[in-house]
């Protein structure tokens, strides 16, 4: 294949017996992927892939790497996948990636391909590495400007010893990967604080109403990248309501019930655990807080179990009809929450 135009569609493919194995391997992306084996088991390694495997280096084979902008995302995904094995990107390869970004190649990527690579990266063992590597290349600001602008934004050190919002976001994603293999949970953890990137400078390090601002940014990001609706919806809800999660032990019964309704838990009870996991990752994704015990998850589970114990059939059997059924259901649920809160202090 040879590059003829911009983007990853701009290739002409030639296939004939005159092409040598070495020429074919030269077109591969990384040296570790440019190793062949003959019928007798002997390695054919003209570009040092075996050496780079031993040294745990992700290195491009040739300048042809720069012809496909998708390789920027893919290499960052490989860095996330093999981070725990000690792999790192070769300096000359990082320089090439930065040049590709500067040349505008990354801007030709379509949303579907960006999301496909990002979704795969989020499911890797060390997903935060994908985003930190993208940031190093300069591509994070082009593809995920909402995430990129978090870096360098301060937070109150009492609650966030790591201070930097971008650093906190990567720590939260790392904790989400530790807690869950669910793509929706990990993505929600990634985007939960986007609103902090738009806080007015004169208000810093406080971030008043960042949840509402963040919800709008999450919707826009998900629309732009064509993120699946189930992933989008959890991300939106975690972004908007994670502040209530953190104050679970202080909430009035009416606020707790409203939270459950906003999360649509009475139709989608499985969403509670997703919400709790993403929010717990937020608690743990702070310097020195990773292994603390948090009471909020069990408190909210207990609250939800209490309201679910109130059945509409019993209300109907008691003679309530029409609109009065819903009103009585609401009243009894709030009463259950009030009793539970009083019991638990």
C-alpha positions in Angstrom: 0.0 0.0 0.0 1.1 3.5 -0.7 -0.2 6.8 0.6 -1.9 9.0 -2.0 -4.2 11.3 -0.1 -4.9 12.5 3.4 -6.6 10.4 6.1 -6.7 6.7 6.4 -8.7 6.2 3.2 -6.0 7.7 1.1 -4.1 4.5 0.1 -3.5 2.6 -3.1 -3.0 -1.1 -2.6 -0.6 -3.2 -4.8 -0.4 -7.0 -4.5 2.0 -9.1 -6.7 4.6 -11.8 -6.2 7.5 -9.4 -6.8 6.9 -7.7 -3.4 9.5 -9.2 -1.0 8.8 -10.2 2.6 11.1 -7.4 3.8 9.1 -4.8 1.8 5.9 -6.1 3.3 7.3 -6.0 6.8 8.5 -2.5 6.2 4.9 -1.3 5.9 3.9 -2.7 9.3 3.4 -0.3 12.2 5.7 -1.4 15.0 8.9 -3.4 14.9 7.4 -6.0 17.3 4.7 -6.5 14.7 7.2 -6.8 11.9 8.6 -10.3 12.7 7.8 -13.3 10.4 8.5 -17.0 10.8 9.4 -19.4 8.1 8.2 -23.0 7.7 11.2 -24.2 9.8 10.4 -21.9 12.7 13.2 -19.4 12.0 12.5 -15.8 12.7 12.8 -13.2 10.0 13.3 -10.0 11.8 14.9 -7.3 9.5 13.8 -4.3 11.7 14.8 -5.3 15.2 11.5 -6.4 16.6 12.9 -9.2 18.8 15.3 -6.7 20.3 12.5 -4.2 21.0 10.4 -7.0 22.6 13.3 -7.8 25.0 13.8 -4.1 25.8 10.0 -3.5 26.0 10.0 -0.7 23.4 7.2 0.3 21.1 9.0 1.6 18.0 7.7 2.4 14.5 9.3 0.5 11.6 9.6 3.2 9.1 8.4 6.7 8.1 5.4 4.9 6.5 3.9 4.7 10.0 3.0 8.4 9.6 0.7 7.7 6.7 -2.2 6.4 8.8 -3.5 8.7 11.5 -5.3 5.9 13.2 -1.9 4.6 14.3 -1.6 7.5 16.8 -4.6 6.1 18.7 -3.6 2.5 18.3 -0.1 3.0 19.6 -1.4 4.9 22.6 -3.8 1.9 23.1 -0.8 -0.5 22.9 1.0 1.6 25.5 -2.0 1.2 27.8 -2.2 -2.5 27.1 1.5 -3.3 27.8 2.2 -0.7 30.4 2.1 -3.2 33.2 4.8 -5.2 31.4 7.1 -2.2 31.3 6.7 -1.2 27.7 7.2 2.5 26.7 7.1 4.4 23.4 10.5 5.0 21.8 11.5 8.7 21.9 11.8 8.9 18.1 8.4 7.4 17.7 6.9 9.9 20.1 8.5 12.6 18.1 6.9 11.2 14.9 3.5 11.1 16.6 3.8 14.7 17.6 4.7 15.6 14.0 1.7 13.8 12.7 -0.5 15.7 15.1 1.1 19.0 14.1 0.6 18.2 10.4 -3.2 17.8 11.0 -3.4 14.1 10.2 -5.2 13.4 13.4 -7.9 15.8 12.4 -8.9 13.5 9.5 -10.1 10.7 11.8 -13.8 10.1 11.8 -15.8 9.8 15.0 -16.6 6.1 14.7 -12.9 5.2 14.5 -11.9 7.4 17.4 -14.6 5.9 19.6 -13.8 2.4 18.6 -10.1 2.8 19.6 -11.0 4.7 22.7 -13.5 2.1 23.9 -10.9 -0.6 23.4 -8.4 1.5 25.3 -10.8 2.1 28.2 -11.0 -1.7 28.6 -7.3 -2.2 28.8 -5.6 -2.9 32.1 -4.1 0.7 32.4 -6.6 2.9 30.4 -5.2 6.2 31.9 -2.0 5.6 29.9 -3.9 5.9 26.7 -5.0 9.4 27.6 -1.6 10.5 29.0 0.1 9.3 25.9 -2.4 11.1 23.7 -1.7 14.2 25.7 2.0 13.8 25.2 1.5 13.6 21.4 -0.7 16.7 21.4 -3.7 14.6 20.1 -5.7 14.8 23.3 -6.4 18.5 22.8 -7.6 17.8 19.2 -9.8 14.8 20.0 -10.8 15.3 23.6 -10.4 19.1 24.3 -12.8 18.8 27.3 -10.4 16.3 29.0 -7.2 18.1 27.9 -8.2 21.4 29.5 -8.6 19.8 32.9 -4.8 19.6 33.2 -3.4 22.5 35.1 -6.7 23.4 36.7 -6.4 23.4 40.6 -8.8 22.0 43.2 -8.9 22.6 47.0 -5.9 20.6 48.4 -7.8 19.6 51.5 -10.0 17.3 49.5 -7.6 16.8 46.5 -4.0 16.6 47.6 -3.1 15.9 44.0 -4.6 19.4 43.2 -4.5 19.1 39.4 -8.0 18.2 37.9 -6.3 16.4 35.0 -4.2 14.3 37.3 -7.3 13.6 39.5 -9.2 12.4 36.4 -6.5 10.0 35.4 -6.4 8.7 39.0 -10.2 8.2 39.0 -10.0 6.3 35.7 -7.3 4.1 37.2 -9.5 3.3 40.2 -12.5 2.7 37.9 -10.4 0.1 36.1 -9.5 -1.4 39.4 -13.2 -1.6 40.5 -15.0 -2.6 37.3 -14.6 -4.0 33.8 -17.7 -2.2 32.6 -17.0 0.2 29.7 -19.8 2.5 30.8 -18.5 2.8 34.4 -15.0 3.5 33.2 -16.1 6.1 30.7 -18.3 7.8 33.3 -15.3 8.0 35.6 -13.3 9.6 32.9 -15.7 12.4 32.1 -17.3 13.0 35.5 -15.4 16.3 36.2 -15.4 17.9 32.7 -17.2 20.9 34.1 -14.1 21.8 36.2 -12.3 22.7 33.0 -14.7 25.6 32.5 -14.6 27.1 35.9 -13.9 30.9 35.9 -10.3 31.7 36.9 -11.4 34.1 39.7 -13.4 31.2 41.4 -10.6 28.7 41.5 -9.8 26.4 43.2 -13.5 26.0 44.0 -15.7 24.6 41.3 -19.3 25.7 42.1 -22.0 24.1 39.9 -19.4 22.1 37.9 -21.8 19.2 37.7 -24.4 21.1 35.7 -21.7 22.5 33.4 -20.1 19.1 33.1 -23.4 17.4 32.0 -23.6 19.7 29.0 -20.0 19.0 28.0 -20.6 15.2 28.4 -23.6 15.4 26.1 -21.6 17.3 23.5 -18.6 15.0 23.6 -20.8 11.9 23.3 -22.8 13.4 20.4 -19.6 14.3 18.6 -18.0 10.9 19.0 -21.2 9.0 18.5 -20.8 7.2 21.9 -23.5 4.5 22.4 -26.6 5.7 24.3 -26.2 3.4 27.3 -22.6 4.7 27.9 -23.7 8.3 27.3 -26.6 8.1 29.8 -24.5 6.7 32.7 -21.8 9.3 32.0 -24.4 12.1 32.0 -25.9 10.9 35.3 -22.6 10.3 37.1 -21.4 13.8 36.0 -24.6 15.5 37.2 -25.2 13.6 40.5 -21.8 12.5 41.8 -21.9 15.4 44.3 -25.0 14.0 45.9 -23.3 10.6 46.2 -20.5 12.1 48.2 -23.0 13.7 50.6 -25.2 10.6 50.8 -25.2 10.6 54.6 -26.3 14.2 54.8 -29.2 14.1 52.3 -32.8 14.6 53.2 -35.1 11.7 52.4 -36.8 13.7 49.7 -33.5 14.4 48.0 -32.5 10.7 48.2 -35.8 9.6 46.5 -35.4 12.3 43.9 -31.9 11.0 43.1 -33.2 7.5 42.6 -35.9 8.9 40.3 -33.4 10.9 38.3 -31.2 7.8 37.9 -34.4 5.9 36.7 -33.6 3.1 39.2 -37.2 2.0 39.5 -37.1 0.9 35.9 -33.3 0.2 35.7 -32.2 -1.0 39.1 -29.0 -2.4 37.7 -27.9 1.2 37.1 -27.4 1.7 40.9 -24.2 -0.4 41.0 -22.8 1.3 37.9 -23.4 4.7 39.5 -21.9 3.7 42.8 -18.8 2.2 41.2 -18.1 5.3 39.1 -18.6 7.5 42.1 -16.5 5.3 44.4 -13.7 5.6 41.8 -14.0 9.4 42.2 -13.5 9.0 46.0 -10.6 6.7 45.6 -9.0 8.6 42.7 -7.2 11.1 45.0 -3.7 11.1 46.4 -3.7 9.0 49.6 -7.4 8.0 49.4 -7.2 4.9 47.2 -7.6 2.3 49.9 -9.9 4.2 52.3 -13.3 2.8 53.4 -16.3 4.7 52.1 -19.8 4.4 53.6 -21.7 6.0 50.8 -22.1 2.9 48.6 -23.7 0.8 51.3 -25.8 3.7 52.6 -27.3 4.2 49.2 -27.8 0.5 48.7 -29.7 0.3 52.0 -31.8 3.3 51.0 -32.7 1.8 47.7 -33.6 -1.5 49.3 -35.9 0.4 51.7 -37.8 2.2 49.1 -38.1 -0.9 46.9 -39.8 -2.6 49.9 -42.8 -0.2 49.5 -45.1 -1.9 47.0 -47.9 -0.2 45.1 -50.1 -3.3 45.3 -50.4 -2.8 49.1 -51.4 0.8 48.5 -54.1 -0.2 46.0 -55.3 -2.8 48.4 -55.6 -0.1 51.1 -58.1 1.7 48.8 -56.1 4.3 47.1 -57.0 5.1 43.5 -55.7 7.1 40.6 -53.3 10.0 41.4 -53.5 9.2 45.1 -51.7 5.9 44.5 -48.5 7.7 43.3 -48.8 10.3 46.1 -49.1 7.7 48.8 -46.2 5.6 47.2 -44.1 8.7 47.4 -45.1 9.4 51.0 -44.4 5.9 52.2 -41.0 5.7 50.5 -39.9 9.0 52.1 -41.1 7.7 55.5 -39.1 4.5 55.0 -36.0 6.6 54.2 -36.6 8.8 57.2 -36.9 5.8 59.6 -33.7 4.2 58.1 -31.7 7.5 58.4 -32.9 7.9 62.0 -31.9 4.3 62.9 -28.4 4.6 61.4 -27.8 8.1 62.8 
